Amino acid sequence: MKAPWNFQRYLTLAQRFLAGGRLPSLLLAVSRKSASQGGRLGAVKDDLRLLLSLSNAWLRGEYRQINPKAFLAVVGALLYFVTPLDALPDWLVGMGFVDDLAVLAWVLKTWSGELDAFRAWRGAQAPEVRAALERLPAPDE
């Protein structure tokens, strides 16, 4: 399956974010934007939580069994989600999130095996570990 239009740009940005240690700030921005959108995100809200949980587990060093390309795609999709000026600007009422949702859907489908493996790993963790994965890191961590 071919990557969404212009997504390669976000993969490059994702590499820079990871190299610069800026993942905690990105996770916070995604969390804030998804909370502010409330019901507009629908079923995608659970998918965003999964990607946030995976990113948090990776950041904490607790889960690194993911293909590096898959993780880069996850971070790229999260960057795409928080960027207001992408293929369809977020301020276009009713249309602004269509491209964001398409990118998230592409990542979820393309890397479904990797995400299923993370779900299984997360499900096997003690409740306190699962709860910790849902807590976002402070931006300065």
Contact map, one row per residue, 1 for C-alpha under 8 A:
111000000000000000000000000000000000000000000000000000000000000000000000000000000000000000000000000000000000010000000000000000000000000000000
111100000000000000000000000000000000000000000000000000000000000000000000000000000000000000000000000000000000000000000000000000000000000000000
111110110000000000000000000000000000000000000000000000000000000000000000000000000000000000000000000000000100000000000000000000000000000000000
011111100000000000000000000000000000000000000000000000000000000000000000000000000000000000000000000001100100000000000000000000000000000000000
001111110000000000000000000000000000000000000000000000000000000000000000000000000000000000000000000000000000000000000000000000000000000000000
000111111100000000000000000000000000000000000000000000000000000000000000000000000000000000000000000000000000000000000000000000000000000000000
001111111110000000000000000000000000000000000000000000000000000000000000000100000000000000000000000000000000000000000000000000000000000000000
001011111111000000000000000000000000000000000000000000000000000000000000000000000000000000000000000000000000000000000000000000000000000000000
000001111111100000000000000000000000000000000000000000000000000000000000000000000000000000000000000000000000000000000000000000000000000000000
000001111111110000000000000000000000000000000000000000000000000000000000000110110000000000000000000000000000000000000000000000000000000000000
000000111111111000000000000000000000000000000000000000000000000000000001101100000000000000000000000000000000000000000000000000000000000000000
000000011111111100000000000000000000000000000000000000000000000000000000000100000000000000000000000000000000000000000000000000000000000000000
000000001111111110000000000000000000000000000000000000000000000000000000000100100000000000000000000000000000000000000000000000000000000000000
000000000111111111000000000000000000000000000000000000000000000000000001101100100000000000000000000000000000000000000000000000000000000000000
000000000011111111100000000000000000000000000000000000000000000000000001000000000000000000000000000000000000000000000000000000000000000000000
000000000001111111110000000000000000000000000000000000000000000000000000000000000000000000000000000000000000000000000000000000000000000000000
000000000000111111111110000000000000000000000000000000000000000000000000000000000000000000000000000000000000000000000000000000000000000000000
000000000000011111111110000000000000000000000000000000000000000000000000000000000000000000000000000000000000000000000000000000000000000000000
000000000000001111111100000000000000000000000000000000000000000000000000000000000000000000000000000000000000000000000000000000000000000000000
000000000000000111111100000000000000000000000000000000000000000000000000000000000000000000000000000000000000000000000000000000000000000000000
000000000000000011111111000000000000000000000000000000000000000000000000000000000000000000000000000000000000000000000000000000000000000000000
000000000000000011111111110000000000000000000000000000000000000000000000000000000000000000000000000000000000000000000000000000000000000000100
000000000000000011001111111000000000000000000000000000000010000000000000000000000000000000000000000000000000000000000000000000000000000000000
000000000000000000001111111100000000000000000000000000000010000000000000000000000000000000000000000000000000000000000000000000000000000111111
000000000000000000000111111110000000000000000000000000000000000000000000000000000000000000000000000000000000000000000000000000000000000001110
000000000000000000000111111111000000000000000000000000000000000000000000000001100000000000000000000000000000000000000000000000000000000000000
000000000000000000000011111111100000000000000000000100110000000000000000000001000000000000000000000000000000000000000000000000000000000110000
000000000000000000000001111111110000000000000000000000000000000000000000000000000000000000000000000000000000000000000000000000000000000111100
000000000000000000000000111111111000000000000000000000000000000000000000000000000100000000000000000000000000000000000000000000000000000000000
000000000000000000000000011111111100000000000000000000000000000000000000000001001100000000000000000000000000000000000000000000000000000000000
000000000000000000000000001111111110000000000000000100000000000000000000000000000000000000000000000000000000000000000000000000000000000000000
000000000000000000000000000111111111000000000000000000000000000000000000000000000000000000000000000000000000000000000000000000000000000000000
000000000000000000000000000011111111100000000000000000000000000000000000000000000100000000000000000000000000000000000000000000000000000000000
000000000000000000000000000001111111110010001001000000000000000000000000000000000000000000000000000000000000000000000000000000000000000000000
000000000000000000000000000000111111110000000000000000000000000000000000000000000000000000000000000000000000000000000000000000000000000000000
000000000000000000000000000000011111110000000000000000000000000000000000000000000000000000000000000000000000000000000000000000000000000000000
000000000000000000000000000000001111111110000000000000000000000000000000000000000000000000000000000000000000000000000000000000000000000000000
000000000000000000000000000000000111111111000000000000000000000000000000000000000000000000000000000000000000000000000000000000000000000000000
000000000000000000000000000000000000111111000000000000000000000000000000000000000000000000000000000000000000000000000000000000000000000000000
000000000000000000000000000000000000111111000000000000000000000000000000000000000000000000000000000000000000000000000000000000000000000000000
000000000000000000000000000000000100111111111000000000000000000000000000000000000000000000000000000000000000000000000000000000000000000000000
000000000000000000000000000000000000011111111000000000000000000000000000000000000000000000000000000000000000000000000000000000000000000000000
000000000000000000000000000000000000000011111110000000000000000000000000000000000000000000000000000000000000000000000000000000000000000000000
000000000000000000000000000000000000000011111111000000000000000000000000000000000000000000000000000010000000000000000000000000000000000000000
000000000000000000000000000000000100000011111111100000000000000000000000000000000000000000000000000000000000000000000000000000000000000000000
000000000000000000000000000000000000000000111111110000000000000000000000000000000000000000000000000000000000000000000000000000000000000000000
000000000000000000000000000000000000000000111111111000000000000000000000000000000000000000000000000000000001000000000000000000000000000000000
000000000000000000000000000000000100000000011111111100000000000000000000000000000000000000000000000000000000000000000000000000000000000000000
000000000000000000000000000000000000000000001111111110000000000000000000000000000000000000000000000000000000000000000000000000000000010000000
000000000000000000000000000000000000000000000111111111000000000000000000000000000000000000000000000000000000000000000010000000000000000000000
000000000000000000000000000000000000000000000011111111100000000000000000010001000000000000000000000000000000000000000000000000000000000000000
000000000000000000000000001000100000000000000001111111110000000000000000000000000000000000000000000000000000000000000000000000000000010000000
000000000000000000000000000000000000000000000000111111111000000000000000000000000000000000000000000000000000000000000000000000000000110000000
000000000000000000000000000000000000000000000000011111111100001000000000000000000000000000000000000000000000000000000100000000000000100000000
000000000000000000000000001000000000000000000000001111111110000000000010011000000000000000000000000000000000000000000000000000000000000000000
000000000000000000000000001000000000000000000000000111111111000000000000000000000000000000000000000000000000000000000000000000000000110110000
000000000000000000000000000000000000000000000000000011111111111100000000000000000000000000000000000000000000000000000000000000000000100000000
000000000000000000000000000000000000000000000000000001111111111100000000000000000000000000000000000000000000000000000000000000000000000000000
000000000000000000000011000000000000000000000000000000111111110000000000000000000000000000000000000000000000000000000000000000000000000000000
000000000000000000000000000000000000000000000000000000011111111000000000000000000000000000000000000000000000000000000000000000000000000000000
000000000000000000000000000000000000000000000000000000001111111100000000000000000000000000000000000000000000000000000000000000000000000000000
000000000000000000000000000000000000000000000000000000001111111100000000000000000000000000000000000000000000000000000000000000000000000000000
000000000000000000000000000000000000000000000000000001001101111111000000000000000000000000000000000000000000000000000100000000000000000000000
000000000000000000000000000000000000000000000000000000001100111111000000000000000000000000000000000000000000000000000000000000000000000000000
000000000000000000000000000000000000000000000000000000000000001111100000000000000000000000000000000000000000000000000000000000000000000000000
000000000000000000000000000000000000000000000000000000000000001111110110000000000000000000000000000000000000000001000100000000000000000000000
000000000000000000000000000000000000000000000000000000000000000011111110000000000000000000000000000000000000000001000000000000000000000000000
000000000000000000000000000000000000000000000000000000000000000001111111000000000000000000000000000000000000000000000000000000000000000000000
000000000000000000000000000000000000000000000000000000000000000000111111100000000000000000000000000000000000000000000000000000000000000000000
000000000000000000000000000000000000000000000000000000000000000001111111110000000000000000000000000000000000001001000000000000000000000000000
000000000000000000000000000000000000000000000000000000100000000001111111111000000000000000000000000000000000000000000000000000000000000000000
000000000010011000000000000000000000000000000000000000000000000000011111111100000000000000000000000000000000000000000000000000000000000000000
000000000010010000000000000000000000000000000000000000000000000000001111111110000000000000000000000000000010000000000000000000000000000000000
000000000000000000000000000000000000000000000000001000100000000000000111111111000000000000000000000000000010000000000000000000000000000000000
000000000010010000000000000000000000000000000000000000100000000000000011111111100000000000000000000000000000000000000000000000000000000000000
000000100111110000000000000000000000000000000000000000000000000000000001111111110000000000000000000000000000000000000000000000000000000000000
000000000100000000000000000000000000000000000000000000000000000000000000111111111000000000000000000100110010000000000000000000000000000000000
000000000000000000000000011001000000000000000000001000000000000000000000011111111100000000000000000000010000000000000000000000000000000000000
000000000100110000000000010000000000000000000000000000000000000000000000001111111110000000000000000000000000000000000000000000000000000000000
000000000100000000000000000000000000000000000000000000000000000000000000000111111110010000000000000100100000000000000000000000000000000000000
000000000000000000000000000001000000000000000000000000000000000000000000000011111111000000000000000110010000000000000000000000000000000000000
000000000000000000000000000011001000000000000000000000000000000000000000000001111111000000000000000000000000000000000000000000000000000000000
000000000000000000000000000000000000000000000000000000000000000000000000000000111111110000000000000000000000000000000000000000000000000000000
000000000000000000000000000000000000000000000000000000000000000000000000000000001111110011100000000000000000000000000000000000000000000000000
000000000000000000000000000000000000000000000000000000000000000000000000000000000011111111000000000000000000000000000000000000000000000000000
000000000000000000000000000000000000000000000000000000000000000000000000000000010011111111000000000000000000000000000000000000000000000000000
000000000000000000000000000000000000000000000000000000000000000000000000000000000000111110000000001000000000000000000000000000000000000000000
000000000000000000000000000000000000000000000000000000000000000000000000000000000000111111010011111000000000000000000000000000000000000000000
000000000000000000000000000000000000000000000000000000000000000000000000000000000001111111110001100000000000000000000000000000000000000000000
000000000000000000000000000000000000000000000000000000000000000000000000000000000001110111111011100000000000000000000000000000000000000000000
000000000000000000000000000000000000000000000000000000000000000000000000000000000001000011111001000000000000000000000000000000000000000000000
000000000000000000000000000000000000000000000000000000000000000000000000000000000000000111111111000000000000000000000000000000000000000000000
000000000000000000000000000000000000000000000000000000000000000000000000000000000000000001111111000000000000000000000000000000000000000000000
000000000000000000000000000000000000000000000000000000000000000000000000000000000000000000011111110000000000000000000000000000000000000000000
000000000000000000000000000000000000000000000000000000000000000000000000000000000000000101011111111000000000000000000000000000000000000000000
000000000000000000000000000000000000000000000000000000000000000000000000000000000000000111111111111100000000000000000000000000000000000000000
000000000000000000000000000000000000000000000000000000000000000000000000000000000000000111000111111110000000000000000000000000000000000000000
000000000000000000000000000000000000000000000000000000000000000000000000000000000000000100000111111111000000000000000000000000000000000000000
000000000000000000000000000000000000000000000000000000000000000000000000000000000000001100000011111111100000000000000000000000000000000000000
000000000000000000000000000000000000000000000000000000000000000000000000000010011000000000000001111111110000000000000000000000000000000000000
000000000000000000000000000000000000000000010000000000000000000000000000000000001000000000000000111111111000000000000000000000000000000000000
000100000000000000000000000000000000000000000000000000000000000000000000000000000000000000000000011111111100000000000000000000000000000000000
000100000000000000000000000000000000000000000000000000000000000000000000000010010000000000000000001111111110000000000000000000000000000000000
000000000000000000000000000000000000000000000000000000000000000000000000000011001000000000000000000111111111000000000000000000000000000000000
000000000000000000000000000000000000000000000000000000000000000000000000000000000000000000000000000011111111100000000000000000000000000000000
001100000000000000000000000000000000000000000000000000000000000000000000000000000000000000000000000001111111110000000000000000000000000000000
000000000000000000000000000000000000000000000000000000000000000000000000110010000000000000000000000000111111111100000000000000000000000000000
000000000000000000000000000000000000000000000010000000000000000000000000000000000000000000000000000000011111111100100000000000000000000000000
000000000000000000000000000000000000000000000000000000000000000000000000000000000000000000000000000000001111111100000000000000000000000000000
100000000000000000000000000000000000000000000000000000000000000000000000000000000000000000000000000000000111111100000000000000000000000000000
000000000000000000000000000000000000000000000000000000000000000000000100000000000000000000000000000000000011111111100000000000000000000000000
000000000000000000000000000000000000000000000000000000000000000000000000000000000000000000000000000000000011111111110000000000000000000000000
000000000000000000000000000000000000000000000000000000000000000000000000000000000000000000000000000000000000001111111000000000000000000000000
000000000000000000000000000000000000000000000000000000000000000001100100000000000000000000000000000000000000001111111100000000000000000000000
000000000000000000000000000000000000000000000000000000000000000000000000000000000000000000000000000000000001001111111110000000000000000000000
000000000000000000000000000000000000000000000000000000000000000000000000000000000000000000000000000000000000000111111111000000000000000000000
000000000000000000000000000000000000000000000000000000000000000000000000000000000000000000000000000000000000000011111111100000000000000000000
000000000000000000000000000000000000000000000000000001000000001001000000000000000000000000000000000000000000000001111111110000000000000000000
000000000000000000000000000000000000000000000000010000000000000000000000000000000000000000000000000000000000000000111111111000000000000000000
000000000000000000000000000000000000000000000000000000000000000000000000000000000000000000000000000000000000000000011111111100000000000000000
000000000000000000000000000000000000000000000000000000000000000000000000000000000000000000000000000000000000000000001111111110000000000000000
000000000000000000000000000000000000000000000000000000000000000000000000000000000000000000000000000000000000000000000111111110000100000000000
000000000000000000000000000000000000000000000000000000000000000000000000000000000000000000000000000000000000000000000011111110000100000000000
000000000000000000000000000000000000000000000000000000000000000000000000000000000000000000000000000000000000000000000001111111000000000000000
000000000000000000000000000000000000000000000000000000000000000000000000000000000000000000000000000000000000000000000000111111101100000000000
000000000000000000000000000000000000000000000000000000000000000000000000000000000000000000000000000000000000000000000000000111111100000000000
000000000000000000000000000000000000000000000000000000000000000000000000000000000000000000000000000000000000000000000000000011111110000000000
000000000000000000000000000000000000000000000000000000000000000000000000000000000000000000000000000000000000000000000000000001111111000000000
000000000000000000000000000000000000000000000000000000000000000000000000000000000000000000000000000000000000000000000000000011111111100000000
000000000000000000000000000000000000000000000000000000000000000000000000000000000000000000000000000000000000000000000000011011111111110000000
000000000000000000000000000000000000000000000000000000000000000000000000000000000000000000000000000000000000000000000000000000111111111000000
000000000000000000000000000000000000000000000000000000000000000000000000000000000000000000000000000000000000000000000000000000011111111000000
000000000000000000000000000000000000000000000000000011011000000000000000000000000000000000000000000000000000000000000000000000001111111100000
000000000000000000000000000000000000000000000000100110010000000000000000000000000000000000000000000000000000000000000000000000000111111100000
000000000000000000000000000000000000000000000000000000000000000000000000000000000000000000000000000000000000000000000000000000000011111110000
000000000000000000000001001100000000000000000000000000010000000000000000000000000000000000000000000000000000000000000000000000000000111111000
000000000000000000000001001100000000000000000000000000010000000000000000000000000000000000000000000000000000000000000000000000000000001111101
000000000000000000000001100100000000000000000000000000000000000000000000000000000000000000000000000000000000000000000000000000000000000111111
000000000000000000000101100100000000000000000000000000000000000000000000000000000000000000000000000000000000000000000000000000000000000011111
000000000000000000000001100000000000000000000000000000000000000000000000000000000000000000000000000000000000000000000000000000000000000001111
000000000000000000000001000000000000000000000000000000000000000000000000000000000000000000000000000000000000000000000000000000000000000011111
